[in-house]
């Protein structure tokens, strides 16, 4: 069974939800407050979501950002979706990472998500 489908059943883990999406904190967070937003329907790829699911995922991301702002006071955010094994997707249920960032949490944040291919990060 999919770990995210299982998480949907455990209401204690859910930090927010709406009609088509729900959110939990990442069990292996990059930074405190690292949240995951995903559709309630089991879908592997972002590109297979319907528009209602996409809308609800991003609406929920904005809501969860407010919670993280209040609880963790980050200076910025990274948002990202790994789509496919070659991109690093390890759970085959599409999910959006909402990662709070703090000034100084890495020596040089230039390039942000471009760092997925380290040699392409600096431009």
BAKOL-372477 format. One record per residue (C-alpha): residue number from 1; residue in three letters; x, y, z. Coordinates in pm, 1 decimal, decimal comma, always signed. Example, Ala and Ser with C-alpha at 12.3 -4.5 7.8 and 13.67 -1.06 7.14 Angstrom:
BEGIN
{num: 1 | residuo: ALA | px: +1230,0 | py: -450,0 | pz: +780,0} .
{num: 2 | residuo: SER | px: +1367,0 | py: -106,0 | pz: +714,0} .
***
This chain:
BEGIN
{num: 1 | residuo: UNK | px: +0,0 | py: +0,0 | pz: +0,0} .
{num: 2 | residuo: UNK | px: +115,3 | py: +353,1 | pz: -73,3} .
{num: 3 | residuo: UNK | px: +255,1 | py: +537,9 | pz: +230,8} .
{num: 4 | residuo: UNK | px: +65,2 | py: +854,7 | pz: +136,0} .
{num: 5 | residuo: UNK | px: -264,9 | py: +671,0 | pz: +88,9} .
{num: 6 | residuo: UNK | px: -203,1 | py: +522,7 | pz: +435,5} .
{num: 7 | residuo: UNK | px: -127,9 | py: +870,0 | pz: +575,8} .
{num: 8 | residuo: UNK | px: -463,5 | py: +993,6 | pz: +444,1} .
{num: 9 | residuo: UNK | px: -632,2 | py: +734,4 | pz: +666,4} .
{num: 10 | residuo: UNK | px: -440,8 | py: +854,9 | pz: +976,5} .
{num: 11 | residuo: UNK | px: -617,9 | py: +1180,0 | pz: +1061,2} .
{num: 12 | residuo: UNK | px: -357,6 | py: +1253,9 | pz: +1333,0} .
{num: 13 | residuo: UNK | px: -92,5 | py: +1312,2 | pz: +1063,0} .
{num: 14 | residuo: UNK | px: -298,1 | py: +1545,3 | pz: +846,2} .
{num: 15 | residuo: UNK | px: -214,8 | py: +1913,6 | pz: +895,1} .
{num: 16 | residuo: UNK | px: -458,8 | py: +2041,3 | pz: +634,3} .
{num: 17 | residuo: UNK | px: -699,2 | py: +1919,9 | pz: +371,1} .
{num: 18 | residuo: UNK | px: -964,6 | py: +2026,2 | pz: +126,8} .
{num: 19 | residuo: UNK | px: -1184,8 | py: +1841,6 | pz: -121,1} .
{num: 20 | residuo: UNK | px: -909,4 | py: +1698,0 | pz: -343,0} .
{num: 21 | residuo: UNK | px: -583,7 | py: +1737,7 | pz: -147,4} .
{num: 22 | residuo: UNK | px: -425,5 | py: +1686,9 | pz: +191,8} .
{num: 23 | residuo: UNK | px: -100,8 | py: +1775,5 | pz: +365,0} .
{num: 24 | residuo: UNK | px: +130,9 | py: +1611,3 | pz: +615,8} .
{num: 25 | residuo: UNK | px: +472,1 | py: +1696,3 | pz: +755,5} .
{num: 26 | residuo: UNK | px: +756,4 | py: +1511,5 | pz: +585,2} .
{num: 27 | residuo: UNK | px: +891,7 | py: +1228,8 | pz: +802,7} .
{num: 28 | residuo: UNK | px: +1242,4 | py: +1304,5 | pz: +674,0} .
{num: 29 | residuo: UNK | px: +1237,5 | py: +1685,8 | pz: +666,3} .
{num: 30 | residuo: UNK | px: +1497,8 | py: +1898,3 | pz: +493,0} .
{num: 31 | residuo: UNK | px: +1416,1 | py: +2176,0 | pz: +744,0} .
{num: 32 | residuo: UNK | px: +1168,5 | py: +2199,7 | pz: +1031,3} .
{num: 33 | residuo: UNK | px: +820,1 | py: +2249,3 | pz: +894,7} .
{num: 34 | residuo: UNK | px: +888,4 | py: +2067,3 | pz: +564,2} .
{num: 35 | residuo: UNK | px: +540,9 | py: +1972,2 | pz: +443,4} .
{num: 36 | residuo: UNK | px: +404,2 | py: +1757,9 | pz: +163,1} .
{num: 37 | residuo: UNK | px: +86,7 | py: +1839,2 | pz: -26,9} .
{num: 38 | residuo: UNK | px: -72,9 | py: +1568,6 | pz: -237,5} .
{num: 39 | residuo: UNK | px: -397,9 | py: +1470,0 | pz: -403,5} .
{num: 40 | residuo: UNK | px: -630,6 | py: +1238,5 | pz: -215,3} .
{num: 41 | residuo: UNK | px: -657,1 | py: +1024,2 | pz: -528,5} .
{num: 42 | residuo: UNK | px: -358,6 | py: +796,4 | pz: -584,3} .
{num: 43 | residuo: UNK | px: -187,8 | py: +941,3 | pz: -892,4} .
{num: 44 | residuo: UNK | px: +177,2 | py: +883,7 | pz: -983,9} .
{num: 45 | residuo: UNK | px: +246,7 | py: +1186,3 | pz: -1202,3} .
{num: 46 | residuo: UNK | px: +160,1 | py: +1554,3 | pz: -1166,0} .
{num: 47 | residuo: UNK | px: +75,1 | py: +1550,8 | pz: -1535,1} .
{num: 48 | residuo: UNK | px: -205,5 | py: +1299,6 | pz: -1476,0} .
{num: 49 | residuo: UNK | px: -385,7 | py: +1519,3 | pz: -1221,5} .
{num: 50 | residuo: UNK | px: -710,1 | py: +1686,9 | pz: -1316,1} .
{num: 51 | residuo: UNK | px: -744,0 | py: +2062,5 | pz: -1283,2} .
{num: 52 | residuo: UNK | px: -945,8 | py: +2041,1 | pz: -959,9} .
{num: 53 | residuo: UNK | px: -667,9 | py: +1840,9 | pz: -795,5} .
{num: 54 | residuo: UNK | px: -402,9 | py: +2086,8 | pz: -912,9} .
{num: 55 | residuo: UNK | px: -606,7 | py: +2382,5 | pz: -790,0} .
{num: 56 | residuo: UNK | px: -669,6 | py: +2222,8 | pz: -451,2} .
{num: 57 | residuo: UNK | px: -304,8 | py: +2122,4 | pz: -406,1} .
{num: 58 | residuo: UNK | px: -184,7 | py: +2477,9 | pz: -465,8} .
{num: 59 | residuo: UNK | px: -463,5 | py: +2633,7 | pz: -258,2} .
{num: 60 | residuo: UNK | px: -367,1 | py: +2402,3 | pz: +26,9} .
{num: 61 | residuo: UNK | px: +2,1 | py: +2488,0 | pz: -18,7} .
{num: 62 | residuo: UNK | px: -84,1 | py: +2854,9 | pz: +41,9} .
{num: 63 | residuo: UNK | px: -281,6 | py: +2763,3 | pz: +354,6} .
{num: 64 | residuo: UNK | px: -4,8 | py: +2539,7 | pz: +492,5} .
{num: 65 | residuo: UNK | px: +250,1 | py: +2814,6 | pz: +420,4} .
{num: 66 | residuo: UNK | px: +60,6 | py: +3038,2 | pz: +663,2} .
{num: 67 | residuo: UNK | px: +83,3 | py: +2768,8 | pz: +931,3} .
{num: 68 | residuo: UNK | px: +455,8 | py: +2720,5 | pz: +870,3} .
{num: 69 | residuo: UNK | px: +510,4 | py: +3098,3 | pz: +872,9} .
{num: 70 | residuo: UNK | px: +344,9 | py: +3117,2 | pz: +1214,2} .
{num: 71 | residuo: UNK | px: +519,9 | py: +2813,8 | pz: +1364,6} .
{num: 72 | residuo: UNK | px: +870,4 | py: +2831,0 | pz: +1211,1} .
{num: 73 | residuo: UNK | px: +921,8 | py: +3189,9 | pz: +1082,1} .
{num: 74 | residuo: UNK | px: +1114,7 | py: +3100,6 | pz: +763,3} .
{num: 75 | residuo: UNK | px: +1277,0 | py: +3357,6 | pz: +540,0} .
{num: 76 | residuo: UNK | px: +1174,2 | py: +3184,6 | pz: +216,5} .
{num: 77 | residuo: UNK | px: +1054,2 | py: +2860,4 | pz: +58,8} .
{num: 78 | residuo: UNK | px: +1141,6 | py: +2601,4 | pz: -200,5} .
{num: 79 | residuo: UNK | px: +853,4 | py: +2423,2 | pz: -371,0} .
{num: 80 | residuo: UNK | px: +914,0 | py: +2117,2 | pz: -581,4} .
{num: 81 | residuo: UNK | px: +769,6 | py: +1804,4 | pz: -736,3} .
{num: 82 | residuo: UNK | px: +985,3 | py: +1508,3 | pz: -836,3} .
{num: 83 | residuo: UNK | px: +806,0 | py: +1342,5 | pz: -1128,4} .
{num: 84 | residuo: UNK | px: +945,9 | py: +1005,4 | pz: -1229,4} .
{num: 85 | residuo: UNK | px: +1222,2 | py: +785,1 | pz: -1098,1} .
{num: 86 | residuo: UNK | px: +1497,2 | py: +970,5 | pz: -1287,3} .
{num: 87 | residuo: UNK | px: +1392,4 | py: +1295,2 | pz: -1114,7} .
{num: 88 | residuo: UNK | px: +1428,0 | py: +1136,4 | pz: -772,1} .
{num: 89 | residuo: UNK | px: +1065,7 | py: +1040,2 | pz: -705,4} .
{num: 90 | residuo: UNK | px: +1068,4 | py: +759,5 | pz: -449,2} .
{num: 91 | residuo: UNK | px: +700,2 | py: +748,5 | pz: -352,9} .
{num: 92 | residuo: UNK | px: +488,4 | py: +694,9 | pz: -662,6} .
{num: 93 | residuo: UNK | px: +206,4 | py: +921,2 | pz: -543,1} .
{num: 94 | residuo: UNK | px: +255,2 | py: +1276,7 | pz: -668,2} .
{num: 95 | residuo: UNK | px: +344,2 | py: +1520,8 | pz: -390,6} .
{num: 96 | residuo: UNK | px: +452,7 | py: +1880,4 | pz: -367,5} .
{num: 97 | residuo: UNK | px: +736,1 | py: +1956,6 | pz: -125,8} .
{num: 98 | residuo: UNK | px: +692,1 | py: +2284,0 | pz: +62,3} .
{num: 99 | residuo: UNK | px: +1030,7 | py: +2342,6 | pz: +224,9} .
{num: 100 | residuo: UNK | px: +1079,7 | py: +2638,1 | pz: +457,3} .
{num: 101 | residuo: UNK | px: +1418,4 | py: +2806,3 | pz: +421,6} .
{num: 102 | residuo: UNK | px: +1613,3 | py: +3017,9 | pz: +663,5} .
{num: 103 | residuo: UNK | px: +1886,2 | py: +3267,1 | pz: +589,7} .
{num: 104 | residuo: UNK | px: +2217,2 | py: +3085,9 | pz: +640,8} .
{num: 105 | residuo: UNK | px: +2079,4 | py: +2729,5 | pz: +630,7} .
{num: 106 | residuo: UNK | px: +2321,8 | py: +2664,8 | pz: +342,1} .
{num: 107 | residuo: UNK | px: +2636,8 | py: +2863,5 | pz: +260,4} .
{num: 108 | residuo: UNK | px: +2514,0 | py: +2976,2 | pz: -84,5} .
{num: 109 | residuo: UNK | px: +2150,4 | py: +2922,0 | pz: -180,8} .
{num: 110 | residuo: UNK | px: +2198,7 | py: +3069,7 | pz: -530,8} .
{num: 111 | residuo: UNK | px: +2025,5 | py: +2855,2 | pz: -789,4} .
{num: 112 | residuo: UNK | px: +1778,0 | py: +2697,5 | pz: -543,8} .
{num: 113 | residuo: UNK | px: +1601,6 | py: +2406,9 | pz: -710,2} .
{num: 114 | residuo: UNK | px: +1852,7 | py: +2417,2 | pz: -995,2} .
{num: 115 | residuo: UNK | px: +2078,0 | py: +2234,6 | pz: -748,2} .
{num: 116 | residuo: UNK | px: +1914,3 | py: +1904,9 | pz: -843,1} .
{num: 117 | residuo: UNK | px: +2194,0 | py: +1889,4 | pz: -1101,0} .
{num: 118 | residuo: UNK | px: +2484,0 | py: +2037,8 | pz: -900,4} .
{num: 119 | residuo: UNK | px: +2693,3 | py: +2135,1 | pz: -1204,8} .
{num: 120 | residuo: UNK | px: +2400,5 | py: +2343,4 | pz: -1336,4} .
{num: 121 | residuo: UNK | px: +2326,7 | py: +2526,9 | pz: -1010,4} .
{num: 122 | residuo: UNK | px: +2556,4 | py: +2821,4 | pz: -1068,6} .
{num: 123 | residuo: UNK | px: +2492,4 | py: +3033,9 | pz: -1374,2} .
***
